[in-house]
Amino acid sequence: MRNFLALGLLITLSAPAHAATLHHYRAIMSSFVPA
């Protein structure tokens, strides 16, 4: 049970980082591909 809670906490903390990475990746891709 403790491992499950730790995993949930890790996912919760890392989610904003993943979202920011995806946002930067999309911004970089859009700068290379003419819209």
N, C-alpha and C positions, 0 to 999 in steps of 0.2 A: 504493500500500500504506500509505503514511504517513497519507493522508487517511482510509482505512478504520479505522486504529488510533485516530486522533483522534476519529472519529465514535463508535466503540465506547466510548472513554473518556468522551466527553461524555454518551452515553446512560447509562452506568453512574453517573456523578456526578449526573445530573438525575433518575434514577429515584426516589430517596428523596423528592426535592422534589415530584415529581408524585404520589407516594403520599400524602404529607402533605396536599397540596392537595385530593386526592380525599376524604381522610378528613374534612377541615374542611368541604368542600362537603356531604358526606353528613350531617355533624352539624348543619349549618345547615338543610338541607332537613328533617331529622327534627324539628327544633325548630319548624318552621312547620307540618308535617303531623302531626296527632294520630295517635299510634300506637295 
